[in-house]
Amino acid sequence: MASVHIELPHHTYAIQIEAGLLSLAGQRVWDIVPHGRCALVSDRTVSALYARPLADSLEKVGFRVSQVDLDAGESHKNAASIERLYRGFLEDRLERSSPVIALGGGVVGDMAGFAAATYRRGVPFVQCPTSLLAMVDSSVGGKTGFNVPEGKNLIGAFHQPELVLIDPTVLRSLPRRELLCGIAECIKHAVIRDPSLFEWMRENAQSILALDDAVMVELIERNVSIKAKVVMEDEKEHGVRAHLNFGHTFAHAIEATAGYGEILHGEAVALGMLAATRASVEAGLCEEGLLDSLEVLLDAFGLATSSDLPENAILEEAMRHDKKVIDDRIRLILPEALGRITIRDDLSPVCVRSGWDHIRQH
Ligand SMILES: NC(=O)c1ccc[n+]([C@@H]2O[C@H](COP(=O)([O-])OP(=O)(O)OC[C@H]3O[C@@H](n4cnc5c(N)ncnc54)[C@H](O)[C@@H]3O)[C@@H](O)[C@H]2O)c1
């Protein structure tokens, strides 16, 4: 088993990574938050696959499990789903120390976490992430929330979990496109913090795509460690946590112009990283070689390196609505080299445009 520890000023927790961990989860949860009742929150897709073995394991050690299954997908990450969670918790009389356990991707994790942060002013929270993105990113760090018509994740809270349990074998049922979105986030971590991970991912691309157990444990452990370090340095996102947004300013513009749902977030992040790196090269901040290496790595995993996107005018419009635009200047997170990142708001429109043009299919 691999394990990563998060140590924050007021809270410490472990992230355990092990093939087959789901069926051992009951005891691991009981060791940290023993209680008569717990809530198991999932979405219908993941629940049909994995809720039974997890619930069995929880019941075996003495939990009474109340289960709430939400509709799957980003479009259900809303106040109505949160309300369903509160109702379910109230009906089953969950108490102040009853843990809420999230089983699912980032959508389930963010919503179950928010409900746990607010139900009875906060109850213990455990994450069992089932998508690669949730394993390496959203389940670590305590950001929770949901979407409103005005925008994504506008209502939320910081609520750190008591424990994160990751079983990489569940990735075998994850749709390939969703897996690749998680891989894009891993590549992002490698670029911002870890040149050796970048090289390792290139060498192990085939084993990662084949979901080899040992390789996946290592991939997840290395990525969780990067996310953990960033979170420990900057829990509430006042500084370096912004580096995790590498590629995101372009990605949001890509998602907005492509039409939400057409392109998945991780796919847009992959393209966004390329665009930001191209802009960085154009501004003389980084070597062209980094752009080439990034392109080769994305390609090795079958991630697209260009897309059918409109011209720059729409880019500017979309980017002005992005939350990283301060005083009308576009704030970009740019690589200077593998493992070295800078934040700039003074790039010329020519540099920004060269990034966008680089990922447009001609
Ligand atoms: N809290 C954070 O720090 C943070 C960070 C990044 C992203 N997020 C959030 O995460 C969300 C995206 O997460 P996601 O990509 O996991 O999306 P998701 O939760 O919608 O999962 C993607 C799809 O895969 C299915 N699925 C998940 N695991 C599966 C499995 N093992 N087998 C079969 N199907 C499975 C789900 O049912 C869903 O249909 C967004 O809402 C985003 O805002 C949060």
The ligand as a Gaussian input file, in Angstrom:
#p B3LYP/6-31G(d) Opt

LIG

0 1
 N      -12.500000      20.023000      -5.435000
 C      -11.480000      20.211000      -6.234000
 O      -10.373000      20.590000      -5.821000
 C      -11.663000      19.912000      -7.689000
 C      -10.553000      19.843000      -8.547000
 C      -10.758000      19.498000      -9.878000
 C      -12.043000      19.238000     -10.354000
 N      -13.090000      19.326000      -9.498000
 C      -14.456000      19.041000      -9.961000
 O      -14.484000      17.679000     -10.358000
 C      -15.535000      17.513000     -11.297000
 C      -15.050000      16.602000     -12.413000
 O      -14.761000      15.353000     -11.856000
 P      -14.779000      14.031000     -12.756000
 O      -14.007000      14.264000     -13.980000
 O      -14.428000      12.898000     -11.874000
 O      -16.300000      13.982000     -13.218000
 P      -17.565000      13.072000     -12.773000
 O      -17.640000      12.970000     -11.309000
 O      -18.724000      13.622000     -13.502000
 O      -17.183000      11.653000     -13.364000
 C      -17.126000      11.491000     -14.755000
 C      -18.061000      10.371000     -15.220000
 O      -17.429000       9.130000     -14.948000
 C      -18.304000       8.276000     -14.213000
 N      -17.438000       7.470000     -13.352000
 C      -16.674000       7.892000     -12.315000
 N      -15.928000       6.878000     -11.861000
 C      -16.230000       5.795000     -12.609000
 C      -15.769000       4.452000     -12.644000
 N      -14.793000       4.017000     -11.824000
 N      -16.307000       3.603000     -13.550000
 C      -17.272000       4.046000     -14.421000
 N      -17.713000       5.303000     -14.467000
 C      -17.204000       6.170000     -13.567000
 C      -19.248000       9.202000     -13.497000
 O      -20.463000       8.563000     -13.202000
 C      -19.406000      10.333000     -14.510000
 O      -20.386000       9.975000     -15.445000
 C      -15.946000      18.890000     -11.766000
 O      -17.201000      19.201000     -11.243000
 C      -14.883000      19.810000     -11.172000
 O      -15.386000      21.075000     -10.840000
 C      -12.922000      19.643000      -8.185000

